[in-house]
Amino acid sequence: MKTKDELPDCPVATTVQVIGSKWKLLIMRNLLVRPWRFNELQKNLEGISQKVLTDSLRSMEADGIITRTVYPEVPPRVEYALSPLGETMRPILDAMQAWGNAFKAGELPEA
Protein backbone atom coordinates (compact mmCIF):
# COMPACT_ATOMS: atom_id res chain seq x y z
CA MET A 1 0.00 0.00 0.00
CA LYS A 2 1.28 3.47 -0.80
CA THR A 3 2.04 5.89 1.97
CA LYS A 4 0.02 9.09 2.22
CA ASP A 5 3.00 11.05 0.91
CA GLU A 6 3.05 8.91 -2.25
CA LEU A 7 -0.62 9.54 -3.07
CA PRO A 8 -1.82 12.44 -5.24
CA ASP A 9 -3.03 15.61 -3.50
CA CYS A 10 -6.40 15.38 -5.25
CA PRO A 11 -8.79 12.92 -3.54
CA VAL A 12 -10.42 11.99 -6.86
CA ALA A 13 -6.99 11.18 -8.32
CA THR A 14 -6.26 9.04 -5.25
CA THR A 15 -9.47 7.05 -5.76
CA VAL A 16 -8.74 6.64 -9.47
CA GLN A 17 -5.23 5.45 -8.68
CA VAL A 18 -6.56 2.75 -6.35
CA ILE A 19 -9.56 1.51 -8.35
CA GLY A 20 -9.34 3.33 -11.66
CA SER A 21 -8.76 0.53 -14.12
CA LYS A 22 -11.67 -1.05 -15.95
CA TRP A 23 -10.67 -4.49 -14.73
CA LYS A 24 -10.28 -3.53 -11.07
CA LEU A 25 -13.79 -2.08 -11.06
CA LEU A 26 -15.24 -5.21 -12.65
CA ILE A 27 -13.34 -7.46 -10.24
CA MET A 28 -14.73 -5.43 -7.34
CA ARG A 29 -18.23 -5.66 -8.84
CA ASN A 30 -17.98 -9.45 -8.69
CA LEU A 31 -16.45 -9.54 -5.22
CA LEU A 32 -19.31 -7.41 -3.86
CA VAL A 33 -21.53 -10.47 -4.32
CA ARG A 34 -19.29 -13.23 -2.90
CA PRO A 35 -15.71 -14.53 -2.80
CA TRP A 36 -14.44 -15.78 -6.16
CA ARG A 37 -11.71 -18.13 -7.31
CA PHE A 38 -9.18 -17.04 -9.94
CA ASN A 39 -10.57 -19.19 -12.76
CA GLU A 40 -14.13 -18.09 -12.00
CA LEU A 41 -13.10 -14.46 -12.30
CA GLN A 42 -11.19 -15.09 -15.52
CA LYS A 43 -14.17 -16.85 -17.11
CA ASN A 44 -16.63 -14.17 -15.95
CA LEU A 45 -14.50 -11.20 -17.05
CA GLU A 46 -14.59 -11.76 -20.78
CA GLY A 47 -11.49 -10.44 -22.48
CA ILE A 48 -9.19 -10.23 -19.45
CA SER A 49 -5.84 -11.96 -19.82
CA GLN A 50 -4.36 -14.13 -17.12
CA LYS A 51 -1.52 -11.62 -16.66
CA VAL A 52 -3.81 -8.62 -16.29
CA LEU A 53 -6.03 -10.49 -13.82
CA THR A 54 -3.00 -11.62 -11.80
CA ASP A 55 -1.49 -8.13 -11.78
CA SER A 56 -4.82 -6.52 -10.84
CA LEU A 57 -5.44 -8.95 -7.99
CA ARG A 58 -1.90 -8.49 -6.66
CA SER A 59 -2.20 -4.72 -6.82
CA MET A 60 -5.59 -4.74 -5.09
CA GLU A 61 -4.26 -7.07 -2.40
CA ALA A 62 -1.22 -4.80 -1.86
CA ASP A 63 -3.55 -1.80 -1.53
CA GLY A 64 -5.65 -3.67 1.03
CA ILE A 65 -8.79 -3.70 -1.14
CA ILE A 66 -9.07 -7.49 -1.33
CA THR A 67 -8.00 -10.49 0.69
CA ARG A 68 -6.51 -13.68 -0.69
CA THR A 69 -7.24 -16.87 1.24
CA VAL A 70 -5.36 -20.08 0.48
CA TYR A 71 -7.06 -23.23 1.74
CA PRO A 72 -4.77 -26.17 2.64
CA GLU A 73 -6.26 -28.64 0.20
CA VAL A 74 -4.90 -30.68 -2.68
CA PRO A 75 -4.97 -29.04 -5.13
CA PRO A 76 -4.77 -25.72 -3.25
CA ARG A 77 -7.91 -23.59 -3.36
CA VAL A 78 -7.50 -19.81 -3.39
CA GLU A 79 -10.37 -17.37 -2.94
CA TYR A 80 -10.43 -13.62 -3.34
CA ALA A 81 -12.83 -11.45 -1.36
CA LEU A 82 -13.29 -7.79 -0.57
CA SER A 83 -11.55 -6.67 2.59
CA PRO A 84 -13.28 -4.34 5.04
CA LEU A 85 -11.51 -1.48 3.22
CA GLY A 86 -12.81 -2.79 -0.10
CA GLU A 87 -16.34 -2.95 1.32
CA THR A 88 -16.19 0.81 1.92
CA MET A 89 -16.23 1.20 -1.87
CA ARG A 90 -19.67 -0.41 -2.14
CA PRO A 91 -21.46 3.00 -2.30
CA ILE A 92 -19.18 4.09 -5.16
CA LEU A 93 -19.98 0.98 -7.19
CA ASP A 94 -23.67 1.18 -6.29
CA ALA A 95 -23.73 4.78 -7.56
CA MET A 96 -21.98 3.72 -10.78
CA GLN A 97 -24.56 0.97 -11.27
CA ALA A 98 -27.45 3.38 -10.69
CA TRP A 99 -25.99 5.92 -13.12
CA GLY A 100 -25.36 3.24 -15.76
CA ASN A 101 -28.93 1.98 -15.46
CA ALA A 102 -30.35 5.51 -15.70
CA PHE A 103 -28.14 6.29 -18.70
CA LYS A 104 -29.18 3.12 -20.54
CA ALA A 105 -32.85 3.86 -19.79
CA GLY A 106 -32.54 7.39 -21.16
CA GLU A 107 -33.46 8.88 -17.78
CA LEU A 108 -30.60 11.39 -17.63
CA PRO A 109 -30.62 14.90 -19.10
CA GLU A 110 -29.08 15.18 -22.53
CA ALA A 111 -25.95 17.22 -23.13
Order of alpha helices (4+ residues) and beta strands (2+ residues): alpha-alpha-beta-alpha-alpha-beta-beta-alpha-alpha
